[in-house]
Amino acid sequence: MDPEYYQSHNMCWGTLGTVRPFPNFHPDQDVLEIQAALESKDAVTLVKILTNRSNAQRQAIADTFEEMTQKDLAVGVKKALSGDVETLLLELLMTPLQYQAYRLQQAMVGLGTDENTLLEILCTQSGEKLGEIRATYKQLFKKDLEDELKGETSGDFTKLLLALLNKEAVASGVQRDIESLSASLNGKKAETGPWIDILTSRDSKHLNKVLDGLELQSGHVVDQVLEKRFTGDFQQGLKVLVQCIQNPDGYLARRLVNTKTPVLQGIMVSHAEEDLLSIRAAYLRLTGTSLYTALQKQYKGNHLAALLAICRSED
């Protein structure tokens, strides 16, 4: 790791991110190094620079690169590199909103739908952020995200996804919500409406009290209740949503275990400047192995170097 990473007098050590603004940042100097690295297909230099800059700094590099060369940096990376390291660096060059829109699009493109990635993004992002992601999706793909979700899913699962996409905080009493959820389970077939309405329109502090109260009243953990009374994609959607309410870091850590590369990169890139330190800690508690060590067992070469740079350090 570049020792300069630690030498800034104004770094944001209060954040839970692993990637922070690089000190003494000079985009024109970075561009000159990148330009030479692209010409010689020097992946080591490209990885070193692009994984040691914040997203805002990478955007400045991309803009400066275009000003100095009249070329697009992403196009240059595509020509110079290939495989997983190329994909990862291209993802790092997207803005956070572009990247989340891209992940949603990838989850729905082609045969089959990646419901788990849809749930991950919709359950872990705020309503305000999802509004921005939806606008970016429209800008990038010329399609409305809500319409795309309707076309790719069905039934109560669609209703849940749309409620998450359009989530807005609604005030309510804890006991009232407990009673509503409890009553929804009393019939021969459980009612889905109260679960969608309540779990997508209250803040997490309120919902944790509601879920605790429901467990106390029913004598079962919520996960068991959902397993018993709901089925299919809707059941899975509620289970993910409950996990994100109760322990979002733990949920994301579980997503990282024995997962495919796109999922792992999606989480690491998305959370690198926000809360990857917390996810790392949850991963260690869950598996007994640090994420830094686990990456070394699964990946190699320049791709591994890039992932380790994002992960940052051993726990």
C-alpha positions in Angstrom: 0.0 0.0 0.0 1.2 3.5 -0.7 2.4 5.1 2.6 1.2 8.5 1.4 -2.3 7.1 2.0 -1.7 7.6 5.8 0.0 11.0 5.7 -2.9 13.4 5.1 -3.6 15.9 7.8 -7.2 16.2 6.8 -8.3 12.7 6.2 -11.8 11.6 7.2 -10.9 9.1 9.9 -14.4 9.5 11.4 -15.9 7.6 8.4 -16.4 3.8 8.3 -15.1 3.7 4.7 -11.8 2.1 3.6 -11.1 4.3 0.6 -10.5 7.9 1.6 -9.4 11.1 -0.3 -5.8 10.8 -1.3 -3.5 13.5 0.1 -1.7 16.0 -2.1 -3.9 15.1 -4.9 -2.8 16.3 -8.4 -5.1 14.9 -11.1 -2.8 16.2 -13.9 0.1 14.2 -12.5 -2.1 11.1 -12.2 -3.2 11.5 -15.8 0.4 11.5 -17.0 1.1 8.3 -15.2 -2.2 6.8 -16.3 -1.5 7.8 -19.9 1.8 6.0 -19.9 0.4 3.0 -18.1 -2.4 2.6 -20.7 0.1 2.7 -23.6 2.3 0.0 -22.0 -0.7 -1.9 -20.6 0.7 -1.5 -17.1 -2.1 -2.8 -14.9 0.0 -2.4 -11.7 0.1 1.4 -12.1 -3.5 1.7 -13.1 -4.6 -0.4 -10.0 -2.3 1.6 -7.7 -3.7 5.0 -8.7 -7.4 4.2 -9.2 -7.8 2.2 -6.0 -6.0 4.8 -3.9 -8.3 7.7 -4.9 -11.8 8.6 -3.7 -14.6 8.4 -6.2 -14.7 12.2 -6.4 -11.0 12.2 -7.2 -11.4 9.5 -9.8 -14.0 11.7 -11.5 -11.6 14.6 -11.5 -8.9 12.3 -13.0 -11.4 11.2 -15.8 -12.3 14.8 -16.5 -8.7 15.9 -16.6 -7.8 12.9 -18.8 -10.4 13.9 -21.3 -9.2 17.6 -21.3 -5.6 16.6 -21.8 -6.0 13.8 -24.3 -9.5 14.4 -25.8 -10.1 10.7 -25.0 -12.4 8.8 -22.6 -10.5 7.2 -19.8 -12.9 4.3 -19.5 -12.4 3.5 -23.2 -8.7 3.6 -22.6 -9.0 1.1 -19.8 -11.1 -1.2 -21.9 -8.4 -1.2 -24.6 -5.5 -1.7 -22.2 -6.9 -4.4 -19.9 -9.1 -7.4 -19.9 -10.9 -9.7 -17.5 -11.9 -9.1 -13.9 -9.4 -6.3 -13.2 -10.7 -4.4 -16.2 -14.3 -4.8 -15.0 -13.3 -3.7 -11.5 -11.5 -0.5 -12.6 -14.3 0.4 -14.9 -16.7 0.1 -12.0 -14.5 2.3 -9.9 -14.7 5.0 -12.7 -18.5 5.2 -12.4 -20.1 7.7 -10.0 -21.8 6.0 -7.0 -25.3 6.7 -8.6 -24.2 5.4 -12.0 -22.8 2.2 -10.4 -26.0 1.4 -8.4 -28.1 2.0 -11.6 -25.7 -0.2 -13.5 -25.9 -3.0 -10.9 -29.7 -2.8 -11.0 -29.7 -3.0 -14.8 -27.3 -6.0 -14.8 -29.6 -7.8 -12.3 -32.4 -7.6 -14.8 -30.7 -7.9 -18.2 -30.7 -11.2 -20.1 -32.2 -14.4 -19.1 -33.4 -14.6 -15.5 -33.5 -12.0 -12.8 -31.0 -11.6 -9.9 -33.6 -10.9 -7.2 -31.0 -10.9 -4.4 -29.1 -8.0 -5.9 -32.3 -6.1 -6.5 -33.2 -6.7 -2.8 -29.7 -5.8 -1.6 -29.8 -2.3 -3.2 -33.4 -1.5 -2.6 -33.3 -2.6 1.1 -30.0 -0.9 2.0 -30.5 2.5 0.3 -32.6 5.4 1.6 -35.7 6.6 -0.1 -33.9 9.8 -1.1 -30.9 8.0 -2.6 -33.2 5.6 -4.5 -34.9 8.6 -6.1 -31.5 9.7 -7.3 -30.6 6.2 -8.5 -33.9 6.0 -10.4 -33.2 9.3 -12.1 -29.7 8.1 -13.1 -31.1 4.8 -14.3 -33.5 6.8 -16.6 -30.6 8.9 -17.9 -28.3 6.0 -18.6 -30.7 3.4 -20.0 -33.6 5.5 -21.2 -36.0 3.3 -19.2 -38.0 3.8 -16.0 -36.7 1.7 -13.2 -40.2 1.1 -11.8 -41.4 -0.2 -15.2 -38.4 -2.4 -15.4 -39.1 -3.9 -12.0 -42.7 -4.5 -13.0 -41.6 -6.3 -16.2 -39.1 -8.5 -14.4 -41.1 -9.6 -11.3 -44.6 -10.4 -10.4 -47.3 -10.5 -7.7 -46.6 -9.5 -4.1 -42.9 -9.5 -4.7 -43.3 -6.7 -7.3 -45.4 -4.7 -4.8 -42.7 -5.1 -2.2 -39.9 -3.9 -4.6 -42.0 -0.9 -5.7 -42.8 0.0 -2.1 -39.0 -0.1 -1.3 -38.2 2.0 -4.4 -40.7 4.6 -3.4 -40.2 4.4 0.4 -41.2 7.4 2.5 -41.2 7.7 6.2 -44.6 7.5 7.8 -45.2 8.1 11.5 -47.0 5.4 13.5 -47.1 3.9 17.0 -45.0 0.8 17.8 -47.8 -1.1 19.4 -50.2 -0.3 16.6 -47.8 -1.7 14.1 -47.2 -4.8 16.2 -50.9 -5.4 16.3 -51.3 -4.9 12.6 -48.6 -7.4 11.7 -49.9 -9.9 14.3 -53.4 -9.6 12.9 -52.2 -10.2 9.4 -51.0 -13.7 10.4 -54.3 -14.8 11.9 -56.1 -15.9 8.8 -55.7 -19.1 6.9 -53.6 -17.1 4.4 -51.4 -14.4 5.8 -52.0 -10.9 4.5 -49.1 -9.3 2.7 -50.2 -5.7 2.7 -49.4 -4.8 6.3 -45.9 -6.2 6.0 -45.2 -4.3 2.8 -46.7 -1.0 4.2 -45.1 -1.1 7.6 -41.6 -2.5 6.8 -41.1 0.0 3.9 -42.3 3.2 5.6 -40.8 3.3 9.1 -37.3 4.1 10.3 -35.1 1.3 11.4 -35.2 2.3 15.1 -39.0 2.1 15.1 -39.0 -1.2 13.1 -36.6 -2.9 15.4 -39.0 -2.2 18.3 -41.9 -3.5 16.2 -40.0 -6.7 15.3 -38.9 -7.3 18.9 -42.5 -6.8 20.1 -43.8 -9.2 17.5 -41.2 -11.9 18.5 -42.2 -11.4 22.1 -45.9 -11.7 21.3 -45.6 -14.7 19.0 -42.9 -16.6 20.8 -41.0 -17.0 17.5 -38.2 -15.1 15.8 -39.5 -13.2 12.8 -37.5 -15.3 10.4 -39.4 -18.4 11.6 -42.7 -16.5 11.2 -41.9 -15.6 7.6 -40.8 -19.1 6.8 -44.1 -20.5 8.1 -46.6 -18.0 6.7 -45.1 -16.8 3.3 -43.6 -18.4 0.3 -41.4 -17.8 -2.8 -39.8 -14.5 -3.8 -42.0 -12.6 -1.4 -40.9 -14.6 1.6 -37.2 -14.1 0.5 -37.8 -10.4 0.0 -39.3 -10.0 3.5 -36.5 -12.0 5.1 -33.8 -9.8 3.4 -35.7 -6.7 4.4 -35.9 -7.8 8.1 -32.2 -8.7 8.1 -31.3 -5.2 6.7 -33.5 -3.7 9.4 -32.0 -5.7 12.3 -28.3 -6.0 11.2 -27.4 -4.5 7.8 -23.7 -5.1 8.2 -24.4 -8.8 9.0 -26.6 -9.1 6.0 -24.0 -7.7 3.6 -21.3 -9.9 5.3 -23.4 -13.0 4.6 -23.7 -11.9 1.0 -19.9 -11.9 0.7 -19.5 -15.5 1.9 -18.9 -18.0 -1.0 -20.3 -15.5 -3.5 -19.7 -14.8 -7.1 -17.3 -12.1 -8.2 -19.9 -9.6 -9.4 -21.7 -9.7 -6.0 -18.5 -9.3 -4.0 -17.3 -6.4 -6.2 -20.7 -4.8 -6.1 -20.7 -4.7 -2.3 -17.0 -3.7 -1.9 -17.2 -0.9 -4.5 -20.6 0.4 -3.3 -19.5 0.5 0.4 -15.8 1.4 0.1 -16.3 5.0 1.1 -19.3 4.5 3.5 -19.2 1.5 5.8 -16.9 -1.3 4.5 -15.0 -1.3 7.8 -18.3 -2.3 9.6 -19.0 -5.0 7.0 -15.4 -6.3 7.4 -16.0 -6.6 11.1 -19.3 -8.4 10.6 -17.6 -10.7 8.1 -14.9 -11.6 10.7 -17.5 -12.3 13.4 -19.5 -14.4 11.0 -16.7 -16.5 9.5 -13.8 -16.3 11.9 -11.7 -15.2 9.0 -10.9 -11.6 7.8 -12.2 -10.5 4.5 -8.6 -9.5 3.6 -7.5 -13.1 4.1 -10.5 -14.6 2.4 -9.8 -12.6 -0.8 -6.3 -14.0 -1.0 -7.7 -17.5 -1.0 -10.1 -16.8 -3.8 -8.4 -14.3 -6.2 -5.0 -13.7 -7.7 -2.8 -11.3 -9.7 -3.7 -7.7 -10.4 -7.4 -8.4 -9.7 -6.5 -9.5 -6.2 -4.2 -6.4 -5.7 -7.1 -4.2 -6.6 -9.6 -5.9 -4.2 -7.0 -5.9 -1.4 -6.5 -2.1 -2.0 -10.2 -1.5 -1.6 -10.5 -3.8 1.4 -7.4 -1.9 2.8 -6.1 -4.1 5.6 -6.2 -7.2 7.8 -8.6 -7.2 10.7 
